[in-house]
Amino acid sequence: MQRMVEDRKIKKAEQFCRVISQQQQSFAEHGFIFDEYSDEDRTRIRMINKFFGLKTAYDCNVLCFFIERKLSENSTVKWSHLKKHFSLDLQGSVRMNATIQNLVKHQLIQPSTDRYNNRENEFCLTRSCLNNILNYRPFTSRKISKNEFMDGFLKSFDSLVTDAEGLQSEQVLENFINLTNDFRSLPEIQWLKRLKISCESMLIFFLTLRNYIYFRSSTTLEHILKYCTTEPFERYELEKELKGGAHQLIRENLLCFEVDFFVTDNLKLTPMSLDSLSSISKGFENGNTRPFHPKLFTMISPDEIKEEKYIHENPELSLIEKMISIESYEKIRLTVPGLTILLTGSPGCGKTSFVSQIARKTGRPMLVVNIAKILSSFVGESEKNLMKLFEEADCAYKSFGQKNPVCLFDEAETLLYARNPNQTGSVEHMNNNLISILLQALEKFHGILFCCSNFNVQDFDPAIARRFHHIVQVKSPNQDILQSIFSSRFPEFTEGQGKEFIEHFNQITPAEIELLKNKYQVQMIVNGESDPNTLLYQVAEQVTASKYHQQTRIGFRL
């Protein structure tokens, strides 16, 4: 029955995508001259608009372009792509910008996650939009909750701030006023208007709020002045008002300066502001999702993790699976807020795959540590980055509620090595500092952390053992499990052939089987007439050569 329902959804999704494709063809013929559209074209536009909750044919055509680019090329859309496809002049660019903002407001598209590293704006379909298309779930049938609406405003405001680079302050303010008009029904905006907060002050307030929500940090005065004014005299007067306490936001006790010996020009929200913003502060603290933008982590959503048939017979790994399940972990985190696990074992035995599959099964995002972003050649910078990394992890713990993410330190031996008591240089001093900071951070850590290493525990610092709740040595699976993994990767071979292969290559690892599958497929395409069984063994010999054959040394004989 469930299969029939899924087939119907797939069929409807295919039909809907066909309608979008036909609409793209109509636009290629008639462009924005809607008087030339046939009745059939108008029917398609009404159908698409009804599905997404849109109102104009212009918005419909722009969104169809985004959908086609995503489904056919899986790529983001730059402003230059829009300009070329829609032949935009100056007037058309203004209309297109308004349409883009409208689609962002409706959470149909979003700025690309790489926009901070790219000077040209890029946009892509939101994950919810893509899922609704592929599962044929009309947006109009889904009620948008209050928190989702606020999240939509914050995303639009974040996009506005990002786009404000190079704009005059008057244009930034005008764009902000238009945005607040679009979201004027928000209780947060109504609250500020009841307090008679001016639009200029409201912009400062939301700049501070954005930094608090997205980065969990205060806002520098320089950052505020950059967006609010470009005139030297106005800049001086605004800075004087803020520092002297005469500014409206300071008088109303909505913002205050951060009290710190080193920090004197950073603005932050007051406790009264946080209490008043119930849908942001209290609502998020009660378990709702807070926007989270990692800088030192790479975040992978559970939908992006490839499903694998990972099998093991280790009872300790089975225990870890139970602990991290949604039901068990909700009880565990009440008494043990930080769950830290160290997995050791030879390369390719499935440590990282185990962590990935746990994240996918429990619907948790993965935060993968990028060691290259932590280590720095500048003195003291590596230590600062490591501290910031755990601050981000703590922010993630507060942000995701039940679906607390899984943090993964792969190749963790880079940070877990033993300290050298006889340090003689700056590099050894930095290494000792890093391991000391890591040990302290692990004690205060909140969330789920996996460290994977190819080294043995004996090679690590002696103080490591008591910082981890579980230290598990992951061994290579037995032959029965290896045969099962082989059969899942090579269904074209019989069970007998799989058993014979595993008996011959009895030291092969799951990762090597995966590598073997990729190499074998390439060789089969290149050598299509080869005997599959013979080719399989030839490629397997190449993959496992370092294990089964003594390597030839190159050098000089004395």
C-alpha positions as CSV (number, residue, x, y, z in Angstrom):
1,M,0.0,0.0,0.0
2,Q,2.8,2.4,1.0
3,R,4.6,1.6,-2.3
4,M,1.5,2.5,-4.3
5,V,1.2,5.8,-2.5
6,E,4.9,6.5,-3.2
7,D,4.4,5.6,-6.9
8,R,1.5,8.0,-7.1
9,K,3.6,10.8,-5.6
10,I,6.4,10.1,-8.0
11,K,4.0,10.2,-10.9
12,K,2.4,13.5,-9.8
13,A,5.9,15.0,-9.3
14,E,6.9,13.9,-12.8
15,Q,3.8,15.4,-14.3
16,F,4.3,18.7,-12.3
17,C,7.9,18.9,-13.5
18,R,6.7,18.4,-17.1
19,V,4.3,21.4,-16.6
20,I,7.3,23.5,-15.4
21,S,9.4,22.4,-18.4
22,Q,6.5,23.3,-20.8
23,Q,6.2,26.7,-19.1
24,Q,9.9,27.3,-19.6
25,Q,9.4,26.6,-23.3
26,S,6.5,29.1,-23.5
27,F,8.7,31.7,-21.8
28,A,11.4,31.1,-24.4
29,E,8.9,31.9,-27.1
30,H,7.0,34.9,-25.6
31,G,9.2,36.2,-22.7
32,F,7.4,38.6,-20.4
33,I,4.8,39.6,-23.1
34,F,2.0,37.9,-21.3
35,D,-0.6,39.0,-23.8
36,E,0.9,36.5,-26.3
37,Y,0.4,33.6,-23.9
38,S,-2.3,31.1,-24.8
39,D,-5.0,29.9,-22.5
40,E,-3.1,26.7,-21.9
41,D,0.0,28.8,-20.9
42,R,-2.2,30.8,-18.5
43,T,-3.6,27.6,-17.0
44,R,-0.1,26.3,-16.3
45,I,0.9,29.6,-14.7
46,R,-2.1,29.5,-12.4
47,M,-1.4,25.8,-11.5
48,I,2.3,26.6,-10.6
49,N,1.4,29.7,-8.7
50,K,-1.3,27.8,-6.7
51,F,1.3,25.1,-5.8
52,F,3.8,27.6,-4.5
53,G,1.5,30.2,-3.1
54,L,2.6,32.9,-5.6
55,K,0.5,35.6,-7.3
56,T,2.2,36.9,-10.5
57,A,3.3,35.3,-13.7
58,Y,6.6,37.1,-13.4
59,D,7.4,35.3,-10.1
60,C,6.3,32.0,-11.7
61,N,8.7,32.3,-14.6
62,V,11.6,33.2,-12.4
63,L,11.0,30.3,-10.0
64,C,10.6,27.9,-12.9
65,F,14.1,28.9,-14.1
66,F,15.5,28.1,-10.6
67,I,13.8,24.7,-10.5
68,E,15.0,23.8,-14.0
69,R,18.6,24.7,-13.1
70,K,18.5,22.7,-9.9
71,L,16.9,19.6,-11.3
72,S,18.8,19.5,-14.6
73,E,22.2,20.9,-13.6
74,N,22.1,20.8,-9.7
75,S,23.7,24.3,-9.7
76,T,23.1,27.6,-8.0
77,V,22.0,30.7,-10.0
78,K,24.1,33.8,-10.1
79,W,22.8,37.3,-10.9
80,S,24.8,37.1,-14.2
81,H,22.7,34.0,-15.1
82,L,19.5,35.8,-14.4
83,K,20.6,38.8,-16.4
84,K,21.5,36.7,-19.4
85,H,18.5,34.4,-19.4
86,F,15.9,37.2,-18.9
87,S,17.7,39.8,-20.9
88,L,17.5,42.3,-18.1
89,D,18.0,46.1,-18.6
90,L,18.2,48.6,-15.7
91,Q,14.4,48.6,-15.1
92,G,14.2,44.8,-15.4
93,S,17.0,44.4,-12.9
94,V,14.9,46.4,-10.3
95,R,11.9,44.2,-10.9
96,M,14.0,41.0,-10.8
97,N,15.5,42.1,-7.4
98,A,12.0,42.6,-6.0
99,T,11.0,39.1,-7.3
100,I,14.1,37.5,-5.7
101,Q,13.4,39.1,-2.4
102,N,9.8,37.9,-2.6
103,L,10.9,34.3,-3.4
104,V,13.3,34.4,-0.5
105,K,10.5,35.7,1.8
106,H,8.3,32.8,0.8
107,Q,11.3,30.4,1.6
108,L,11.3,29.1,-2.0
109,I,14.9,30.2,-2.7
110,Q,17.8,31.2,-0.4
111,P,21.2,32.7,-0.7
112,S,23.9,30.2,-1.4
113,T,25.9,29.1,1.7
114,D,29.1,30.1,-0.2
115,R,27.9,33.7,-0.5
116,Y,30.4,35.0,2.1
117,N,33.3,33.8,-0.1
118,N,31.8,35.0,-3.4
119,R,31.4,38.6,-4.4
120,E,28.6,37.8,-6.8
121,N,25.3,36.9,-5.3
122,E,24.2,33.3,-5.7
123,F,20.8,31.8,-5.0
124,C,19.4,28.2,-5.0
125,L,16.2,26.4,-4.2
126,T,15.6,25.8,-0.5
127,R,15.6,22.2,0.6
128,S,11.9,22.4,1.6
129,C,11.0,23.7,-1.9
130,L,12.9,20.9,-3.6
131,N,11.3,18.2,-1.3
132,N,7.8,19.6,-1.8
133,I,8.3,19.3,-5.6
134,L,9.8,15.8,-5.5
135,N,7.1,14.6,-3.1
136,Y,4.3,16.8,-4.7
137,R,3.3,18.6,-1.5
138,P,1.7,22.0,-2.4
139,F,3.1,24.8,-0.2
140,T,-0.4,26.3,0.1
141,S,-1.5,23.2,2.1
142,R,1.1,23.8,4.7
143,K,0.6,26.2,7.6
144,I,3.6,28.3,8.3
145,S,4.3,28.6,12.0
146,K,5.2,31.8,13.8
147,N,8.8,30.7,14.3
148,E,9.2,29.7,10.6
149,F,7.9,33.2,9.7
150,M,10.4,34.9,12.0
151,D,13.2,32.6,10.6
152,G,12.1,33.8,7.1
153,F,12.5,37.4,8.1
154,L,16.0,36.7,9.6
155,K,17.1,35.0,6.4
156,S,15.8,37.8,4.3
157,F,17.5,40.4,6.6
158,D,20.8,38.4,6.5
159,S,20.6,38.5,2.7
160,L,19.9,42.2,2.8
161,V,23.0,42.8,4.9
162,T,25.1,40.6,2.6
163,D,23.9,42.5,-0.5
164,A,24.5,45.9,1.2
165,E,28.2,45.8,0.4
166,G,29.0,48.9,-1.7
167,L,25.5,50.4,-1.4
168,Q,24.8,53.9,0.0
169,S,23.3,53.9,3.5
170,E,20.1,55.5,2.2
171,Q,19.6,52.5,-0.1
172,V,20.3,50.1,2.7
173,L,17.7,51.8,4.9
174,E,15.2,51.9,2.1
175,N,15.6,48.2,1.4
176,F,15.2,47.5,5.2
177,I,12.0,49.6,5.4
178,N,10.6,47.6,2.5
179,L,11.5,44.3,4.3
180,T,9.8,45.4,7.5
181,N,6.7,46.4,5.5
182,D,6.6,42.9,4.0
183,F,6.9,41.3,7.5
184,R,4.9,44.0,9.4
185,S,2.6,41.4,11.0
186,L,5.5,39.9,13.0
187,P,5.0,40.4,16.7
188,E,8.6,41.4,17.1
189,I,8.3,44.3,14.6
190,Q,5.0,45.4,16.0
191,W,6.6,45.4,19.5
192,L,9.3,47.8,18.3
193,K,6.8,50.0,16.6
194,R,4.7,50.2,19.8
195,L,7.9,51.5,21.5
196,K,8.0,54.1,18.7
197,I,11.5,52.9,17.6
198,S,12.5,54.7,14.4
199,C,13.4,52.8,11.3
200,E,17.1,53.8,11.6
201,S,17.2,52.5,15.2
202,M,15.3,49.4,14.2
203,L,18.0,48.7,11.6
204,I,20.7,48.9,14.4
205,F,18.6,46.7,16.6
206,F,18.3,43.9,14.0
207,L,21.9,44.1,13.0
208,T,22.7,43.4,16.7
209,L,20.0,40.7,16.8
210,R,21.4,39.0,13.6
211,N,24.9,38.7,15.2
212,Y,23.4,37.2,18.4
213,I,21.2,34.7,16.5
214,Y,23.6,33.6,13.8
215,F,27.0,34.0,15.5
216,R,26.3,34.2,19.2
217,S,28.4,37.3,19.5
218,S,28.1,41.0,20.1
219,T,28.3,43.6,17.3
220,T,31.1,46.0,16.9
221,L,30.3,49.7,16.7
222,E,32.2,49.9,13.4
223,H,29.9,47.2,11.9
224,I,26.8,49.3,12.9
225,L,28.2,52.6,11.5
226,K,29.2,50.9,8.2
227,Y,25.5,50.1,7.4
228,C,23.8,53.1,9.0
229,T,25.8,56.1,7.5
230,T,28.6,57.0,5.2
231,E,28.7,60.8,6.0
232,P,31.5,61.6,8.4
233,F,29.5,64.1,10.4
234,E,26.5,61.8,10.7
235,R,28.9,59.0,11.7
236,Y,30.4,61.1,14.4
237,E,27.0,62.1,15.8
238,L,25.7,58.5,15.8
239,E,28.8,57.2,17.5
240,K,28.5,60.0,20.1
241,E,24.8,59.3,20.8
242,L,25.5,55.6,21.2
243,K,28.5,55.9,23.5
244,G,27.0,58.8,25.5
245,G,23.8,56.8,26.1
246,A,21.6,59.4,24.4
247,H,20.5,57.1,21.6
248,Q,16.9,55.8,21.6
249,L,17.9,52.1,21.8
250,I,20.2,52.8,24.8
251,R,17.6,54.9,26.6
252,E,14.9,52.3,26.1
253,N,17.3,49.6,27.5
254,L,17.1,47.5,24.4
255,L,20.9,47.6,23.7
256,C,23.9,48.1,25.9
257,F,27.7,48.1,25.5
258,E,29.6,44.9,26.4
259,V,31.5,45.3,29.6
260,D,35.0,43.9,29.2
261,F,38.4,45.3,29.9
262,F,39.5,44.8,26.3
263,V,36.2,45.3,24.5
264,T,34.6,48.8,24.8
265,D,32.8,49.3,21.5
266,N,30.7,46.2,21.2
267,L,26.9,46.4,21.4
268,K,24.7,43.6,22.6
269,L,21.1,42.9,23.5
270,T,20.0,43.6,27.0
271,P,18.3,40.9,29.2
272,M,15.1,43.0,28.8
273,S,15.3,42.6,25.0
274,L,15.9,38.9,25.2
275,D,12.9,38.4,27.5
276,S,10.7,40.5,25.3
277,L,11.6,38.6,22.1
278,S,9.8,35.5,23.2
279,S,9.7,33.8,19.8
280,I,13.5,34.2,19.5
281,S,14.9,33.9,23.0
282,K,12.4,31.9,25.1
283,G,11.0,30.0,22.1
284,F,14.4,28.8,21.0
285,E,15.4,27.9,24.6
286,N,12.3,25.7,24.8
287,G,13.7,23.4,22.1
288,N,12.9,25.2,18.8
289,T,15.6,25.4,16.1
290,R,17.9,28.5,16.2
291,P,19.6,29.4,13.0
292,F,23.2,28.1,13.0
293,H,26.0,29.1,10.6
294,P,29.3,27.3,11.4
295,K,32.6,28.8,10.4
296,L,35.1,26.2,11.5
297,F,32.9,23.2,11.0
298,T,31.6,21.8,7.7
299,M,27.9,21.0,8.3
300,I,26.3,18.0,6.4
301,S,22.6,17.5,6.7
302,P,21.3,13.9,7.2
303,D,19.7,14.0,3.7
304,E,23.1,14.5,2.1
305,I,24.6,11.4,3.7
306,K,24.6,8.4,1.4
307,E,22.8,5.4,2.7
308,E,25.2,2.4,3.2
309,K,24.6,-1.1,4.4
310,Y,27.0,-0.9,7.3
311,I,27.2,-4.1,9.4
312,H,29.3,-4.8,12.5
313,E,29.3,-7.4,15.3
314,N,30.8,-5.1,18.0
315,P,28.6,-5.0,21.1
316,E,30.1,-1.6,22.1
317,L,29.2,0.0,18.8
318,S,25.6,-1.4,19.2
319,L,25.5,0.2,22.7
320,I,26.6,3.6,21.2
321,E,23.8,3.3,18.6
322,K,21.3,2.9,21.3
323,M,22.7,5.8,23.4
324,I,22.5,8.2,20.4
325,S,19.0,7.3,19.4
326,I,16.6,10.2,19.8
327,E,14.7,8.5,22.7
328,S,17.7,7.5,24.7
329,Y,19.8,10.6,24.2
330,E,17.0,12.9,25.4
331,K,17.2,11.2,28.8
332,I,21.0,11.0,28.8
333,R,21.5,14.7,28.1
334,L,19.6,15.6,31.2
335,T,22.4,14.0,33.4
336,V,25.3,13.8,31.0
337,P,25.3,16.9,28.6
338,G,28.5,15.9,26.8
339,L,28.8,12.4,25.2
340,T,32.4,11.9,23.9
341,I,33.5,8.8,22.1
342,L,36.9,7.8,20.7
343,L,37.0,5.2,17.9
344,T,40.4,3.7,17.0
345,G,41.3,1.1,14.5
346,S,43.2,0.4,11.3
347,P,42.4,2.5,8.2
348,G,39.3,1.5,6.2
349,C,37.6,-0.6,9.0
350,G,34.5,1.6,9.0
351,K,34.9,4.1,11.8
352,T,33.8,7.2,9.8
353,S,31.1,5.2,8.0
354,F,29.7,4.1,11.4
355,V,29.4,7.8,12.6
356,S,27.9,8.9,9.2
357,Q,25.2,6.2,9.3
358,I,24.3,7.0,12.9
359,A,23.8,10.6,11.9
360,R,21.7,9.6,8.9
361,K,19.5,7.1,10.9
362,T,18.8,9.5,13.7
363,G,18.2,12.5,11.4
364,R,21.1,14.5,13.0
365,P,23.3,16.9,11.0
366,M,27.0,16.2,11.0
367,L,29.6,18.8,11.9
368,V,32.9,17.7,10.5
369,V,36.0,19.4,11.9
370,N,38.3,20.9,9.2
371,I,41.7,20.6,10.9
372,A,43.2,23.0,8.2
373,K,41.0,25.8,9.6
374,I,42.2,25.3,13.1
375,L,46.0,25.0,12.6
376,S,47.7,28.3,11.8
377,S,51.3,29.4,11.2
378,F,50.7,32.5,13.4
379,V,51.6,32.4,17.1
380,G,48.6,31.8,19.3
381,E,46.1,31.6,16.4
382,S,45.7,27.8,16.5
383,E,44.8,27.9,20.2
384,K,42.2,30.6,19.5
385,N,40.7,28.7,16.7
386,L,40.4,25.5,18.8
387,M,38.6,27.5,21.5
388,K,36.2,29.1,18.9
389,L,35.5,25.6,17.5
390,F,34.2,24.4,20.8
391,E,32.2,27.6,21.2
392,E,30.5,26.8,17.8
393,A,29.8,23.3,19.1
394,D,28.2,24.7,22.2
395,C,26.1,27.0,20.0
396,A,25.0,24.0,17.9
397,Y,24.0,22.1,21.1
398,K,21.7,25.0,22.0
399,S,20.4,25.5,18.5
400,F,19.1,22.1,17.3
401,G,17.2,20.8,20.3
402,Q,16.3,17.2,20.0
403,K,18.2,16.7,16.8
404,N,21.5,17.7,18.4
405,P,24.2,17.3,15.7
406,V,27.1,14.8,15.7
407,C,30.5,16.5,15.8
408,L,33.2,14.5,14.1
409,F,37.0,14.8,14.5
410,D,38.3,12.6,11.7
411,E,42.1,11.8,11.8
412,A,42.0,13.0,15.4
413,E,45.6,11.9,16.1
414,T,46.5,15.4,14.9
415,L,45.2,16.8,18.2
416,L,45.4,13.8,20.5
417,Y,49.1,13.2,20.5
418,A,51.1,13.1,23.8
419,R,52.5,16.3,25.2
420,N,56.3,16.7,25.3
421,P,57.5,17.8,28.7
422,N,60.9,18.8,27.3
423,Q,59.6,21.3,24.8
424,T,62.4,23.1,23.0
425,G,60.7,25.1,20.3
426,S,57.7,27.2,19.4
427,V,56.0,24.4,17.5
428,E,56.2,22.0,20.4
429,H,55.0,24.7,22.7
430,M,52.0,25.2,20.4
431,N,51.3,21.5,20.3
432,N,51.3,21.3,24.1
433,N,49.0,24.2,24.3
434,L,46.6,22.6,21.8
435,I,46.3,19.3,23.7
436,S,45.9,21.2,27.0
437,I,43.0,23.3,25.6
438,L,41.5,20.2,24.0
439,L,41.5,18.4,27.3
440,Q,39.8,21.3,29.1
441,A,37.2,21.7,26.3
442,L,36.3,18.0,26.4
443,E,35.5,18.3,30.1
444,K,33.0,21.2,29.4
445,F,31.7,19.9,26.1
446,H,28.0,19.7,25.6
447,G,26.7,17.5,22.8
448,I,27.8,14.4,20.8
449,L,31.4,14.2,19.8
450,F,33.2,11.4,17.9
451,C,36.9,11.3,17.4
452,C,38.3,8.7,14.9
453,S,41.9,7.8,14.7
454,N,44.1,5.1,13.0
455,F,46.5,5.2,16.0
456,N,46.3,3.2,19.2
457,V,45.2,4.8,22.5
458,Q,48.8,4.2,23.8
459,D,50.1,6.7,21.4
460,F,47.9,9.5,22.8
461,D,48.3,11.8,25.8
462,P,47.8,9.8,29.1
463,A,45.1,12.3,30.2
464,I,42.9,11.5,27.1
465,A,41.4,8.3,28.5
466,R,39.4,9.9,31.3
467,R,38.0,12.6,28.9
468,F,36.1,10.1,26.8
469,H,33.0,8.2,28.0
470,H,33.8,5.4,25.6
471,I,37.0,4.3,23.8
472,V,36.2,1.6,21.3
473,Q,38.7,-0.3,19.1
474,V,37.0,-1.0,15.8
475,K,38.3,-4.1,14.3
476,S,37.9,-5.2,10.7
477,P,34.7,-7.2,10.3
478,N,34.8,-11.0,10.1
479,Q,34.5,-12.9,6.8
480,D,30.8,-13.4,7.0
481,I,30.2,-9.6,7.3
482,L,32.8,-8.8,4.6
483,Q,31.0,-11.2,2.3
484,S,27.7,-9.5,3.1
485,I,29.2,-6.1,2.3
486,F,30.8,-7.5,-0.9
487,S,27.4,-8.9,-2.0
488,S,25.7,-5.5,-1.5
489,R,28.4,-3.8,-3.6
490,F,28.6,-6.5,-6.2
491,P,25.1,-8.0,-6.7
492,E,26.2,-9.3,-10.2
493,F,28.4,-12.0,-8.5
494,T,26.9,-15.1,-6.9
495,E,27.1,-15.9,-3.2
496,G,29.6,-18.6,-4.0
497,Q,31.8,-16.2,-5.9
498,G,31.6,-13.7,-3.1
499,K,32.7,-16.3,-0.5
500,E,35.6,-17.4,-2.7
501,F,36.7,-13.8,-3.2
502,I,36.6,-13.0,0.6
503,E,38.5,-16.2,1.4
504,H,41.2,-15.2,-1.1
505,F,41.4,-11.5,0.1
506,N,40.8,-12.2,3.7
507,Q,42.4,-8.9,4.9
508,I,40.4,-6.6,2.8
509,T,38.5,-3.8,4.6
510,P,35.0,-2.3,3.9
511,A,36.7,0.9,2.6
512,E,38.8,-1.1,0.2
513,I,35.7,-2.9,-1.0
514,E,34.1,0.5,-1.8
515,L,37.3,1.6,-3.6
516,L,37.3,-1.7,-5.4
517,K,33.7,-1.2,-6.6
518,N,34.6,2.2,-8.1
519,K,37.8,1.0,-9.8
520,Y,36.0,-2.1,-11.1
521,Q,33.2,-0.1,-12.7
522,V,35.7,2.2,-14.5
523,Q,37.6,-0.8,-15.8
524,M,34.5,-2.5,-17.0
525,I,33.5,0.6,-19.0
526,V,37.0,0.8,-20.5
527,N,37.4,-3.0,-21.0
528,G,33.8,-4.0,-21.7
529,E,34.7,-7.4,-23.2
530,S,36.9,-8.6,-20.2
531,D,35.8,-11.5,-18.1
532,P,34.2,-9.9,-15.0
533,N,35.6,-12.4,-12.5
534,T,39.2,-12.1,-13.9
535,L,39.0,-8.3,-14.0
536,L,37.7,-8.2,-10.4
537,Y,40.7,-10.1,-9.1
538,Q,43.1,-8.0,-11.1
539,V,41.7,-4.8,-9.7
540,A,41.6,-6.3,-6.2
541,E,45.3,-7.1,-6.5
542,Q,46.0,-3.4,-7.2
543,V,43.8,-2.2,-4.3
544,T,45.3,-4.5,-1.7
545,A,48.9,-4.6,-3.2
546,S,50.5,-2.9,-0.1
547,K,49.1,-5.7,2.2
548,Y,49.9,-8.8,0.1
549,H,53.2,-7.8,-1.5
550,Q,56.5,-6.4,-0.3
551,Q,57.0,-3.0,-1.7
552,T,60.1,-2.4,-3.8
553,R,62.5,0.1,-2.3
554,I,64.1,2.8,-4.4
555,G,67.5,4.1,-3.5
556,F,71.2,3.5,-3.6
557,R,73.1,0.4,-2.3
558,L,76.3,1.3,-0.5
